[in-house]
Each structure stands twice: as C-alpha cells, then as structure tokens.
Amino acid sequence: MKERCKYCEGSGKKIGLDVCPTCNGYGVKTFQLDAKTQVYKGKVKGPGQSCKTCEGTGKIRVTTDCDCDDGWRYLCELCKNNTDSNNLLCRKCFQDPVIYELRYPFDKSVLERRAVLGNVANIQGSTAIISVADIQGRLKLAQVPKGTFVKSGDKIPVSLSSTSSNGRIQNDFVYVRASNYKIQTIRSKNIPLSPSFEKIIKNEVNEGFIIRANAEIISIKQTSGPTLFRLVDEFGNNVVGVGFIEAGQRAFPHIHEGVIVEVAGHYNIHQGQTQIDLREILALSDEMSEQFKIKVGKRLQEKTKAPDIPFSIKSEIFDTLRPQFQAVAERIRQSVFTGQNIIIKYYHPSVDATCASIVLELAILDLLRSKSSLSKTSLRKYPERMNYYEFGDASRDIVSFLEEQSRAGGSTELPLLILIDLGSSEENNLTFDLLSTYDVETVILDNHLIGETMKDKKYFINPLLASNSDEYNISVGMLAFELGRIISSNPESYTKGLQHIPVISGLAEKVSQINSPDSEIGQYLSFVKDSYTLEKLEEMMLAIDYQTFFLRTYTDGGILLAELLGLGVSPTVVDHLVPRLAKEAKFASESAIKPTLVHADTSNLNTAEGGSEIMVTKIDFDLTPRTGYPNPSKTTEIIHEQYVIENQGKIVITLGIGHDYVLIHSSGVKFNLDSIIENIKVKIPSAGVIQGSGHGRIGFVRFFAPFKKDVLEHMLSEFAVLSN
C-alpha cells in the first residue's frame, strides 16, 4: 500500500529553517554599542541595520531531500507503518499477520490505523458497500486482485483510506492484499453479553445504555425511514431494533428473518415503546445458533406447557379426553409464543360452531395480549359454508399461505389451522392429504362420527373418542370453552362472563339431558341461573342464528355477534336487539314452515320382521317457495323437531330433498353416514356421490341430480334395517 508523503506533500523535498549564516542567527549585520543602539537577543532596538539575508529573523528557509520515495511512502498493508517498496507487510506483520475484527463499541482511530475485517453489505455496480460494525463505506471493485471474487455477505480485509464530507460523511476503503492472517476481535469497551432483554423491557437501566445480546430475527420491516427488526431472546422477550443508514434504505442487508444473531446498540424509548438503536448485527455460527435454539426450545417447552387445571364441570368424557385437551392447548400456546400465525375455520350456519369459535378466539387473544407472548402472531377467523373443509377452499388457502410465505422471503412458518365443527369422517381425507403435503398442522374440534383415518390425528378432540353412547351430551362450544380455559393466561378471569356460552351452544346443538342437573349442560346452566333464564339463552341462540344467516360467509360477525352473546359493553343489545332478532327468527320460521309442510310426505317405512316402526318424512324443496331465513337445513330441522314432539317414542327420520342433495335428521336411532355413502358408491356408481358429512343424527349427501330417485330408494333401504 502506498500513499502521498504527508511530510513533503508528495514533492519529495522537505522545506525547513536553518541559522542565518550572515548574522549567525542574531538578525543584525553589525553591532554599535553606544547610547542610542543596543542589540538584544538578535533583535535591533533603536537605530540599527537588520540583516538583509534573513530580514532580521535570524533564520533562513532551506530545502532538503525527503526520506520518502519521490513523494510516496510505502505502508504495511496491516498496521500502516512504514515499510520498503518491495514489501506489502512490515517485518512484524510478516511474521505475525493480524486483521482486526472491530466490534461495537470501538474507537474509530483504530480503524484509521489498522486493517480490519469488513462485511460486504451490498454490490452496487462497480462498487461494494462495506460495513465495519456501524460504519459503512465504499470499495472500488477494480482494486480487488484478479481471481478474487467478492459477493454480498463476504468478509474481506479492508483498510480505511479516506473520509470526506460534502454534506454527509463518506468513507472510502481499499482492499488489503494479505493472506494467512489471524483475526483478532477488539472493542474499546468491554460490554458483557446479556442473557435477555429483560433489563430494558422493565426499564431497569437508563436510556443510552449499551446492550449486547443474542437473539433471533423474527421479522424485518422496511419503512420510509429506518429498518425495523423484531428481536426475540432465548426467554421469549421481544423488542424492536432500529437500524438506519438513509431514509428508506435497508440497514444490515446481509441479515434476514430467522437468523440467530448477536446485536449491540443503545437502549432508548421512542413514542413510549422500548427499542434498541442498532449499531451492530452479527450472524452467529452454526454451532452457536444451534445452542441458542436448544435453549429456546427448552424454555418454550416450559412456557407452552398447559396448566393442569380442573375442568369447570364434572364430566367423565372430559376426564377421559384430558390428554387430548392438554396436547391441543400446548400446540396452540406454542404457536402464540413462537409467533406462528393461527387461522380458525368454523362451520358458519351452526350456532354451536359460531359460539365455539368466539370463546376459543377470546382465549387465544387473552394469551396474545399477555406480557409473555409475541405480538407478531396473527389470529384470523373465517366461516366455512359447508360442514366440512372443502378441498377447493383448502386449495385456495394453501395458495394464499404460500404467497404470504414468499412475500416474507420464505422464512415464515405456515399457519396453524384450527377446524371447528367441520367433520371427523372420511370427507376430509383429500383435504388433509393436501395440508400435510405442505406441512400445515391442524387442530380439530368436532362432535361428528369419527372416520377410521381420523382416530390417529395428533391434535383432535371429539367426545366420541371417549364414549360411543347414543346420548348426545356435548357440543363443540363446550369443548372450546374448556380448551380456552387451559389456553388462557388467566383461566379465572377468562371464565368469568363466558359460562353461558356453552349453554347456548348446547341448546343450538339439541344436546340431551338438558333437564338433568348432573349432565354437562345442566351443570353449565347452574352456573348462570342467577344471570340468565333459559328463555333468555334460547333468545340469544335464535338471535345468533338469524344474524349469521344474513352475514353469510362474508364475515365472521366480529363484535356484532359478541354483542349478541352479551360480551359487549352495551346492555341494550342483549335487552332490546336480542329479543327483536329472536322474534323475527320465530316469525320467519313459522312463515316458511307452513308452505313447506304442504310438500311434506310422511309415511311408515317397511322394516324387517320384529323391527321398530320408523316414520319417514320427505320434504321436496324443489316444490316449496324460496324463502330467506331459514335455509333448507334449518327448515328440515324445525319440521323434524315438530314431528318428534308429535310422535313421542317413535323413530322419526326427516329428509330434506333438494335438486341434488338430501338433508337427514333422525331421532330414536343413529346411522353411519360414511357406511351409507360407501354403499351408494358401490351399488350406484353413476350417482357420483361427491360430498357427504354428518354425525349419528344429522347428515348431508350430495349427488348427481338424475340419480336422485335411485339414491333415495337406497337410503330408505339402509334406514329400514336400523331399527333391528
């Protein structure tokens, strides 16, 4: 390395001062010692004559050869001390070559006198942007020796050659031609590595405190000003790190989401929010990153472990399902603490599913808002129009998930899916195959009949896993309520004000034993008997059913449905709007039932000898006038309930028959819809049964319209043997 000699300013000659040979440094030519003339220290006092050679100064300017090489000095590439023109390094650095890796905080004078390790932050045409801790500058790629390739992210030896300022500071680096060097890390001040961000989060230190800690980059957001890095330490504490070069320019471009790093910077508070003014971000080695992840994993396991709290009611089924509740709760808590997005999908026309989605959402939001969680987690809730997760909807969801992941640079995890009241039988097999292909994990809450392939699901809660009883005692809303208590950061606070919702969901699902104080719904009802009458809870159920019909699948209802459930701040909603909607729902139902009954055909089904009598009602919706609320499914349910009341003790089956579908409601007997569908596929393959779902008392089958008669006849033959 060579530079212009600063002593001769590149001229090769040095100009200095010497004693005047004429006056010998006294400044005067002659000495006259009389009353008027005196000489004092070479200066004339009074009349006298100054030395013309030095003009009375006693010194003259002389020019000598500089000890440089014709105006140039050759410096050691590493320490910048003088060396011979033939050598890149001085003798000391030749014997022990060392490159400094500067760590924040450091004295810039070190950078000015030593070769350092620089990080190639970016390549811009013929220039490389070099980052040394929090200092950035330019390196002309033409200086790099031939055969040496420099790319973004590389660490290369550089030296600061100049610093200019024309409105802003501009640092210029040169490439250091050194090899086989050792790297020595130095700081001007020793800053201990903090185990977490806890000190600054709790404001235990003053602003300006320099913090150094290991963390994971959870997200990076480029604003019109600085770059925002969300940092999470091994304890799960998260803060925002702010990096700034220029407005809108990406700081630390070599750092990406998901990388484990060591950060250093100043703690400050901006607009009430704790943040770190980042001066340095260094990616940790693979070994150190793995150690960090192991520590995070252990602490995450401790945090996500579900509390062992008792259920709010006594239930043998709940007690049997305790392992499933714990596993599902811990999986959801894990998503919250790691910042994984969560999406809730639920069966829209079901009041039971709607109630379940609301109480589960509140539990997750409660945990999200707690101090120990990551605010990065996004919770979204979407209604599904069918009572199973359609393959088409799943396909569109996968596309959306992958596009979001791509926009985030591929570092974000795909969301956790929570499916509520969307079936437990074989109709979801293809959908689950698609989800598993892309490693999308699912949590399932349901109370329908369980298909063989569903029994091995890892995160699956269904009361039929614990009991094969014909009694239908537990709604999905009850499952979600108990699960929410385990997920919530404060179960007691969460439970308060929500205990009536399991009752509403149970009423909507027509669970049995409502009059038994020992049944599940009876116990829930006892909790709220002083706050709500049974009639009021039925009104709320009808209001939710009526309102969701008009919301359709465009929205989950949000605050509106929460208000109808008494979870809002305005009592007028429960006192005035709920009765109004319930009244409208009853009137609309009565108005729809009358013309529908005209096209209802009731007959007794011929059963095998010794079998119980089965009353079958067929409702042809192709002939009934189109109405708004209720839909054909709800209409079939209302008519079925009416026939059950009128025919106590009998087996009652009601079929709502549309253009290419059949809705099934039964009382007094259970049916296996999966078995019926499989038999139809075998015996009437051309019927093209493409959809079907349900549990032991309610079902739905869709087929090709021309085969409606054949499908109905086969279904009736299947029902005929149920009474045996």
C-alpha positions in Angstrom: 0.0 0.0 0.0 1.4 3.5 -0.8 0.2 7.0 -0.1 1.4 10.5 -0.7 4.0 11.5 1.9 2.4 13.9 4.3 5.8 15.4 5.3 6.7 16.7 1.8 3.2 16.7 0.5 4.3 14.4 -2.3 7.0 16.7 -3.7 10.0 14.6 -2.5 11.5 17.7 -0.9 11.3 18.9 2.7 11.4 22.7 3.4 12.8 23.7 6.8 14.6 26.5 8.7 18.3 26.9 9.5 20.5 29.5 11.2 21.3 32.5 9.0 25.0 32.2 8.1 25.3 36.0 7.6 24.2 37.2 11.1 24.7 33.8 12.8 21.1 34.0 13.9 21.2 37.4 15.5 19.2 39.2 12.9 21.5 42.3 12.5 24.6 42.7 10.4 26.7 45.0 12.7 26.8 45.9 16.4 27.0 49.5 17.6 27.2 49.8 21.3 26.5 53.5 22.1 23.9 55.4 23.9 21.4 55.1 21.1 21.9 51.5 19.8 21.5 48.2 21.6 21.4 44.6 20.5 19.1 42.2 22.4 18.7 38.5 21.5 19.2 39.2 17.8 16.6 42.0 17.7 17.5 45.5 16.9 16.4 48.0 19.5 16.6 51.5 18.4 18.5 52.8 15.3 20.4 50.0 13.5 20.5 47.9 10.4 18.7 44.5 10.0 20.4 41.5 8.3 19.3 41.6 4.7 19.8 37.8 4.3 17.2 36.8 7.0 15.5 40.2 7.2 16.2 40.3 10.9 14.7 36.8 11.8 17.9 35.0 12.2 16.6 32.0 10.2 16.6 31.1 6.5 14.5 28.6 4.6 16.4 25.5 3.3 15.2 22.6 1.0 16.4 19.0 1.6 15.6 15.7 0.2 12.7 13.8 2.0 13.4 10.3 3.2 10.3 9.1 1.2 10.4 7.6 -2.3 10.0 10.6 -4.6 6.9 11.8 -2.8 5.5 8.4 -1.9 5.6 6.4 1.3 5.0 2.6 1.3 2.9 1.4 4.2 2.4 -2.0 5.7 -1.0 -3.4 4.5 -2.0 -4.4 8.0 -0.6 -1.9 10.5 0.1 1.1 8.2 3.6 1.6 9.5 6.4 2.4 7.0 7.9 -0.5 5.0 10.1 -1.0 1.9 8.6 -0.5 -1.5 9.2 -4.2 -2.3 7.2 -5.5 0.8 3.5 -5.5 1.4 4.0 -6.0 5.1 6.4 -4.7 7.7 8.7 -7.2 9.4 6.5 -7.6 12.4 3.2 -8.2 10.4 5.1 -10.5 8.1 5.9 -12.7 11.0 2.5 -12.5 12.7 -0.2 -11.1 10.3 -3.3 -10.0 12.2 -6.6 -8.5 10.9 -8.8 -6.8 13.4 -12.5 -7.5 13.6 -13.9 -4.4 15.2 -16.9 -4.9 17.5 -19.2 -2.2 18.7 -18.4 0.0 20.6 -14.9 0.8 19.3 -12.6 3.8 18.8 -12.6 5.0 15.2 -8.9 5.8 15.5 -8.3 2.0 15.4 -10.0 1.9 12.0 -7.8 4.7 10.8 -4.5 2.9 11.7 -5.3 -0.8 11.2 -6.5 -3.2 8.5 -9.9 -4.6 9.6 -12.4 -7.2 8.6 -15.2 -5.7 6.6 -18.5 -7.2 5.7 -19.7 -6.8 2.1 -23.2 -5.5 2.7 -24.1 -5.0 -1.0 -22.8 -4.8 -4.5 -23.8 -1.7 -6.5 -22.3 -1.8 -10.0 -18.5 -1.4 -9.7 -18.7 -0.6 -6.0 -19.0 -2.7 -3.0 -20.7 -1.3 0.1 -18.5 -2.3 3.1 -19.8 -2.4 6.6 -17.5 -2.3 9.6 -19.6 -2.6 12.7 -21.8 0.6 12.5 -19.6 2.3 9.9 -20.2 1.9 6.2 -18.2 3.0 3.2 -17.3 2.2 -0.4 -14.8 -0.1 -2.0 -14.0 0.1 -5.7 -14.0 -3.4 -7.1 -11.3 -2.5 -9.5 -8.9 -2.6 -6.5 -9.6 -6.2 -5.8 -6.9 -8.5 -7.3 -7.8 -10.6 -10.3 -9.1 -14.0 -9.5 -10.6 -12.8 -6.2 -14.4 -12.6 -6.4 -16.4 -10.5 -3.9 -20.1 -11.0 -3.3 -22.6 -9.8 -0.8 -22.2 -11.4 2.6 -18.4 -12.0 2.3 -16.0 -10.9 4.9 -12.8 -9.3 3.4 -9.8 -7.5 4.7 -10.0 -3.7 4.1 -8.4 -0.5 5.2 -9.9 2.9 5.6 -8.2 5.1 3.0 -10.0 8.4 3.3 -13.0 10.1 4.9 -14.7 13.0 3.1 -17.7 15.1 3.9 -19.7 17.2 1.5 -23.0 17.4 3.4 -22.6 13.8 4.6 -19.7 11.6 5.7 -18.4 9.3 3.0 -15.8 6.6 3.9 -13.6 5.0 1.3 -12.0 1.6 1.8 -9.2 -0.2 -0.1 -8.7 -3.9 -0.4 -5.9 -5.3 1.7 -3.8 -7.9 -0.1 -3.0 -10.1 2.8 -3.3 -13.9 3.3 -3.0 -16.4 6.0 -3.8 -13.8 8.6 -5.3 -14.3 12.0 -8.5 -12.4 13.1 -8.4 -10.6 16.4 -11.7 -9.2 17.8 -11.3 -5.9 19.7 -13.6 -3.4 21.4 -12.7 -0.1 23.0 -15.0 -1.0 25.9 -15.9 -4.5 27.2 -19.7 -4.9 27.1 -20.9 -8.2 28.7 -23.3 -10.4 26.8 -26.7 -10.0 28.4 -28.8 -13.2 28.6 -32.0 -11.4 27.7 -33.7 -8.1 27.0 -35.4 -8.1 30.4 -33.4 -5.1 31.8 -34.5 -2.8 29.1 -38.1 -4.1 28.9 -38.5 -3.5 32.6 -36.8 -0.1 32.3 -34.2 -1.1 34.9 -31.5 1.0 33.1 -31.2 4.5 31.8 -31.7 5.5 28.1 -28.4 5.3 26.2 -27.4 2.0 28.0 -25.4 -0.1 25.6 -26.8 -3.6 25.4 -25.3 -6.7 23.7 -27.3 -9.9 23.5 -28.1 -12.9 21.3 -31.5 -13.0 19.6 -33.5 -14.4 16.7 -34.7 -12.1 13.9 -38.4 -12.8 13.9 -39.4 -10.2 11.3 -37.9 -7.3 9.3 -39.9 -4.3 8.1 -38.5 -1.6 5.9 -40.2 1.8 6.5 -39.8 5.0 4.6 -37.2 5.9 7.3 -35.4 3.2 9.3 -35.4 -0.6 9.1 -37.2 -2.3 11.9 -36.0 -5.7 13.2 -38.1 -7.6 15.7 -35.7 -9.4 18.0 -36.5 -12.3 20.4 -34.1 -13.5 23.1 -33.9 -17.1 24.4 -36.5 -16.3 27.1 -39.1 -15.1 24.5 -38.8 -11.4 25.4 -39.1 -9.3 22.2 -38.1 -5.8 21.4 -37.8 -3.7 18.2 -34.3 -3.0 16.9 -33.9 0.1 14.7 -31.3 0.2 12.0 -30.7 3.4 10.0 -28.4 4.3 7.1 -30.5 6.6 5.0 -34.2 7.2 4.8 -35.8 4.1 3.1 -32.6 2.3 2.7 -32.3 -1.3 4.1 -29.9 -1.4 7.1 -27.8 -4.6 7.6 -29.0 -6.1 4.3 -26.9 -9.3 4.9 -29.2 -10.2 7.8 -32.5 -12.0 7.1 -35.5 -13.3 9.0 -35.0 -16.4 11.1 -31.2 -15.8 11.5 -29.7 -16.1 15.0 -27.6 -13.0 15.7 -25.6 -11.0 18.2 -26.9 -7.5 18.4 -25.4 -4.4 20.1 -26.8 -0.9 20.4 -28.2 1.8 22.6 -31.4 1.4 24.5 -34.0 4.2 24.1 -37.7 4.8 24.3 -39.5 6.1 21.2 -43.1 7.2 21.4 -43.5 5.2 24.6 -42.1 2.0 23.0 -38.8 0.3 24.1 -36.4 -0.1 21.3 -32.7 -0.6 20.5 -30.8 1.8 18.3 -28.8 -1.0 16.5 -25.1 -0.4 15.8 -24.1 -3.9 15.1 -25.7 -7.2 14.0 -23.6 -10.3 13.6 -24.9 -13.7 12.4 -23.8 -16.4 14.9 -22.0 -19.5 13.7 -24.0 -22.7 13.0 -22.8 -24.2 16.3 -23.8 -21.1 18.4 -27.1 -20.9 16.6 -27.9 -24.5 17.4 -27.1 -23.9 21.1 -29.4 -20.9 21.1 -32.2 -22.9 19.5 -31.7 -25.7 22.1 -32.1 -23.1 24.9 -35.1 -21.6 23.3 -36.7 -25.0 22.8 -36.3 -25.8 26.5 -37.7 -22.5 27.6 -40.5 -22.7 25.0 -41.4 -26.2 26.3 -41.7 -24.7 29.8 -43.8 -21.8 28.7 -46.2 -23.8 26.4 -46.9 -26.5 28.9 -50.6 -26.3 29.6 -51.6 -25.7 33.2 -53.1 -28.6 35.0 -56.3 -27.0 36.0 -59.6 -28.9 36.6 -62.4 -28.7 34.2 -65.2 -26.3 35.2 -67.7 -29.2 35.4 -67.7 -32.9 36.3 -67.6 -35.0 33.2 -66.3 -38.5 32.7 -65.9 -37.7 29.0 -63.8 -34.6 29.6 -61.7 -36.5 32.1 -61.1 -39.3 29.5 -60.1 -36.6 26.9 -57.7 -34.8 29.3 -54.6 -35.9 27.2 -56.2 -34.5 24.0 -57.1 -31.2 25.7 -53.5 -30.9 27.0 -51.9 -31.7 23.7 -54.1 -29.3 21.7 -53.7 -26.5 24.3 -49.9 -26.8 24.3 -49.9 -26.8 20.5 -51.9 -23.6 20.3 -49.8 -22.0 23.1 -46.7 -22.9 21.1 -47.9 -21.0 18.1 -48.6 -17.9 20.2 -45.2 -18.0 21.9 -43.3 -18.6 18.6 -45.1 -16.0 16.6 -46.8 -18.6 14.2 -50.0 -17.3 12.7 -53.3 -19.0 13.7 -56.3 -19.4 11.5 -59.7 -20.5 12.8 -62.1 -22.1 10.4 -65.7 -23.0 11.5 -69.0 -24.2 10.1 -70.9 -20.9 9.5 -74.6 -22.0 9.7 -74.0 -23.7 13.1 -74.7 -21.6 16.2 -72.7 -24.2 18.1 -69.6 -23.7 15.9 -70.0 -19.9 16.0 -70.1 -20.0 19.8 -67.0 -22.3 19.8 -65.0 -20.1 17.5 -65.8 -17.0 19.6 -64.8 -18.5 23.0 -61.6 -20.0 21.5 -60.7 -16.8 19.8 -61.1 -14.9 23.1 -58.8 -17.4 24.9 -56.0 -17.0 22.2 -56.3 -13.2 22.2 -56.0 -13.3 26.0 -52.7 -15.2 25.7 -51.5 -12.9 22.9 -52.1 -9.8 25.0 -50.2 -11.2 27.9 -46.6 -9.9 28.5 -45.0 -13.3 27.7 -46.3 -13.6 24.1 -45.2 -12.4 20.7 -47.4 -9.7 19.3 -46.3 -10.8 15.8 -48.8 -13.7 15.9 -51.7 -13.0 13.7 -55.1 -14.6 14.6 -57.7 -14.7 11.9 -61.2 -16.3 11.8 -63.1 -17.4 8.7 -66.5 -19.0 8.3 -67.0 -22.1 6.1 -70.3 -22.6 4.2 -70.1 -26.4 4.3 -70.0 -28.6 7.4 -66.6 -30.0 6.3 -63.4 -28.4 5.0 -63.9 -28.4 1.2 -60.9 -29.4 -0.9 -61.4 -26.3 -3.1 -61.3 -24.0 0.0 -58.2 -25.8 1.3 -56.5 -25.4 -2.1 -57.1 -21.7 -2.2 -55.9 -21.4 1.4 -52.7 -23.2 0.5 -52.1 -20.8 -2.3 -52.6 -17.9 0.0 -50.3 -19.3 2.7 -47.5 -19.9 0.2 -47.8 -16.5 -1.3 -47.6 -14.9 2.1 -44.6 -17.0 2.9 -43.0 -16.0 -0.4 -43.6 -12.3 0.3 -41.9 -12.7 3.6 -38.8 -14.1 2.0 -39.6 -17.8 2.7 -38.6 -17.6 6.3 -42.1 -17.5 7.9 -43.8 -20.7 9.1 -47.1 -21.7 7.5 -50.1 -21.0 9.9 -51.7 -23.4 12.3 -55.2 -24.3 11.3 -58.0 -24.8 13.9 -61.0 -26.5 12.4 -64.2 -26.3 14.4 -67.3 -28.4 13.7 -66.1 -29.3 10.2 -66.4 -33.1 10.4 -64.4 -36.0 11.6 -65.1 -38.5 8.8 -63.7 -39.5 5.5 -65.0 -36.5 3.6 -61.9 -34.5 4.7 -59.3 -37.1 3.7 -58.2 -35.5 0.5 -58.1 -32.1 2.2 -55.9 -33.4 5.0 -53.6 -35.0 2.5 -53.1 -31.7 0.7 -52.5 -29.9 4.0 -50.0 -32.5 5.2 -48.1 -32.3 1.9 -47.3 -28.6 2.8 -46.7 -29.3 6.5 -49.8 -27.3 7.6 -50.7 -28.6 11.0 -54.4 -28.8 12.0 -56.2 -28.8 15.3 -59.7 -30.3 15.1 -62.6 -29.8 17.4 -65.7 -31.7 16.4 -68.5 -34.0 17.7 -69.4 -35.9 14.5 -68.9 -39.5 13.8 -65.2 -40.4 13.6 -63.7 -42.0 10.5 -61.0 -44.6 10.8 -58.3 -42.3 9.4 -59.2 -39.6 11.9 -58.5 -41.6 15.0 -54.8 -41.2 14.8 -54.8 -37.4 14.4 -52.4 -35.8 16.8 -54.4 -32.7 17.7 -58.0 -33.9 17.8 -60.8 -33.5 20.3 -64.1 -35.3 19.8 -66.4 -36.6 22.6 -66.9 -39.8 20.6 -63.2 -40.7 21.3 -64.3 -41.2 24.9 -67.8 -42.6 24.5 -69.8 -44.4 21.9 -73.0 -43.7 23.8 -76.2 -42.9 21.8 -76.7 -40.0 24.2 -75.6 -36.8 22.6 -74.5 -34.7 25.5 -71.6 -32.5 24.5 -71.5 -29.6 22.0 -68.4 -28.2 20.2 -68.9 -25.0 22.1 -68.4 -26.9 25.4 -65.2 -28.4 24.1 -63.9 -25.0 23.0 -64.8 -23.3 26.3 -62.9 -25.9 28.4 -60.0 -25.8 25.9 -60.0 -22.0 26.2 -59.6 -22.1 30.0 -56.4 -24.2 29.6 -55.0 -21.9 26.9 -55.8 -18.6 28.6 -53.2 -16.8 30.6 -55.7 -16.3 33.4 -58.4 -19.1 33.5 -60.5 -17.5 36.2 -60.7 -14.1 34.5 -61.4 -15.8 31.2 -64.2 -18.0 32.6 -66.0 -15.0 34.1 -68.7 -13.8 31.7 -68.4 -16.8 29.3 -70.1 -19.6 31.2 -73.5 -19.0 29.5 -72.0 -19.7 26.0 -71.6 -23.5 26.5 -75.3 -23.5 27.3 -76.3 -21.6 24.2 -74.2 -23.9 22.1 -75.7 -26.9 23.7 -79.2 -25.6 23.1 -78.4 -25.0 19.5 -77.0 -28.5 19.1 -80.0 -30.1 20.8 -77.9 -32.0 23.3 -79.8 -34.4 25.5 -80.5 -34.4 29.3 -80.9 -30.7 29.5 -83.2 -31.1 32.5 -80.7 -33.3 34.4 -78.6 -31.2 36.9 -75.8 -33.8 36.6 -75.5 -33.6 32.8 -72.8 -31.4 31.2 -75.3 -28.8 30.0 -77.2 -29.0 33.3 -74.0 -28.1 35.2 -73.3 -25.2 32.9 -76.8 -24.0 33.3 -76.5 -24.0 37.1 -73.6 -21.5 36.8 -75.7 -18.9 35.1 -79.1 -19.4 36.5 -78.8 -16.2 38.5 -77.8 -14.2 35.4 -79.8 -15.7 32.6 -83.1 -17.5 32.3 -83.3 -20.5 29.9 -85.8 -18.5 27.8 -83.2 -15.6 27.5 -80.5 -18.1 26.4 -82.8 -19.5 23.8 -83.5 -16.0 22.6 -79.7 -15.4 22.3 -79.4 -18.6 20.3 -82.1 -17.6 17.9 -80.6 -14.1 17.5 -77.2 -15.5 16.6 -78.7 -18.0 14.2 -80.7 -15.2 12.5 -77.9 -12.8 12.3 -75.3 -15.2 11.0 -77.7 -16.2 8.2 -77.6 -12.7 6.8 -73.9 -12.3 7.4 -73.4 -15.4 5.3 -69.7 -16.3 4.8 -68.6 -12.8 4.0 -67.5 -12.1 7.6 -67.2 -13.9 10.9 -69.5 -11.3 12.6 -66.8 -10.0 14.9 -68.0 -7.5 17.5 -71.7 -7.8 16.4 -72.0 -11.5 17.3 -70.0 -10.9 20.5 -72.5 -8.2 21.5 -75.4 -10.6 20.9 -73.8 -13.0 23.2 -73.6 -10.4 26.0 -69.9 -9.9 25.6 -70.0 -6.3 24.6 -70.2 -3.1 26.6 -73.7 -2.1 25.7 -76.5 -3.8 27.6 -79.1 -2.5 25.2 -78.0 -5.2 22.7 -79.0 -8.0 24.9 -82.0 -6.3 26.4 -83.5 -5.0 23.1 -81.8 -6.2 20.0 -81.7 -9.9 21.0 -85.4 -10.2 21.7 -86.1 -8.3 18.5 -84.0 -10.7 16.4 -85.3 -13.8 18.1 -88.9 -12.6 17.5 -88.1 -12.1 13.8 -86.4 -15.5 13.6 -89.5 -17.2 15.0 -91.8 -15.3 12.7 -89.7 -16.1 9.6 -89.6 -19.8 10.6 -93.3 -20.0 11.0 -93.9 -18.3 7.7 -91.5 -20.7 5.9 -92.8 -23.9 7.6 -96.5 -23.5 6.6 -95.9 -23.6 2.8 -93.2 -26.2 3.2 -95.4 -28.7 5.0 -97.7 -28.7 2.0 -94.9 -30.5 0.2 -94.0 -32.8 3.1 -94.9 -36.5 2.6 -94.9 -38.7 5.7 -95.1 -42.5 5.7 -94.1 -45.5 7.7 -91.1 -47.3 6.5 -91.4 -51.1 5.9 -88.9 -52.7 8.3 -87.8 -56.2 8.8 -89.9 -58.5 10.9 -89.6 -57.6 14.5 -88.2 -54.2 13.8 -89.5 -51.0 15.3 -91.7 -48.7 13.3 -89.9 -45.9 11.5 -91.7 -42.7 10.5 -90.1 -41.1 7.5 -91.0 -37.6 6.3 -89.8 -36.4 2.9 -89.7 -32.7 2.1 -89.3 -31.7 -1.5 -87.6 -28.3 -1.6 -87.9 -28.2 -5.4 -91.6 -27.6 -4.9 -91.5 -25.2 -1.9 -91.4 -21.5 -2.4 -88.0 -19.9 -1.9 -87.5 -18.0 1.3 -84.7 -16.2 3.0 -84.4 -17.3 6.6 -84.4 -20.2 7.5 -82.4 -22.1 4.9 -83.5 -25.7 3.9 -81.3 -27.3 6.5 -82.8 -25.2 9.3 -86.3 -25.8 7.9 -85.7 -29.5 7.9 -84.5 -29.4 11.5 -87.6 -27.4 12.6 -90.0 -29.7 10.9 -88.2 -32.7 12.3 -88.4 -31.4 15.8 -92.1 -30.8 15.4 -92.7 -34.4 14.3 -90.6 -35.8 17.1 -92.8 -33.9 19.7 -96.0 -35.2 18.0 -94.7 -38.8 17.8 -93.1 -39.5 21.2 -91.4 -42.9 21.5 -91.2 -43.4 17.7 -88.2 -43.5 15.4 -88.5 -40.4 13.3 -86.4 -39.6 10.2 -86.9 -36.4 8.2 -85.4 -36.0 4.8 -85.0 -32.5 3.2 -84.7 -33.2 -0.5 -83.2 -30.7 -2.9 -82.3 -30.7 -6.6 -79.1 -32.7 -6.0 -78.8 -33.2 -2.2 -80.5 -34.8 0.8 -80.5 -33.4 4.4 -81.1 -36.1 7.1 -82.3 -35.7 10.6 -83.1 -38.6 12.9 -84.4 -39.3 16.4 -84.5 -42.6 18.2 -81.9 -44.2 16.1 -78.3 -43.5 14.9 -77.0 -44.0 11.4 -73.5 -44.4 10.0 -73.4 -41.9 7.1 -69.9 -43.0 6.0 -71.2 -46.5 5.6 -74.3 -45.4 3.7 -72.2 -43.2 1.3 -69.8 -46.1 0.6 -72.6 -48.4 -0.2 -74.2 -45.9 -2.6 -70.9 -45.5 -4.3 -70.7 -49.3 -4.8 -74.3 -50.0 -5.8 -74.9 -46.8 -7.7 -71.5 -45.7 -9.0 -73.0 -43.4 -11.6 -74.7 -41.4 -8.9 -71.4 -39.6 -8.3 -71.8 -39.1 -4.6 -69.2 -36.3 -4.3 -70.0 -34.9 -0.9 -71.3 -36.1 2.4 -70.9 -35.4 6.1 -72.6 -35.7 9.4 -72.8 -37.4 12.7 -75.1 -40.1 14.1 -78.3 -38.0 14.0 -77.7 -35.4 11.3 -76.3 -35.8 7.8 -75.9 -34.4 4.3 -75.4 -36.1 1.0 -74.8 -34.5 -2.5 -75.1 -36.5 -5.7 -75.8 -36.1 -9.5 -79.4 -34.9 -9.9 -80.5 -37.5 -12.4 -79.9 -40.2 -9.8 -82.0 -38.6 -7.1 -84.6 -41.4 -7.1 -82.1 -44.2 -7.0 -80.2 -42.6 -4.2 -83.3 -42.0 -2.1 -84.5 -45.6 -2.6 -81.1 -47.0 -1.5 -81.1 -44.7 1.6 -84.5 -45.8 2.7 -83.5 -49.4 2.4 -80.5 -48.6 4.6 -82.8 -46.9 7.2 -85.2 -49.9 7.2 -82.6 -52.1 8.9 -81.6 -49.5 11.5 -84.5 -50.5 13.8 -83.4 -54.1 14.2 
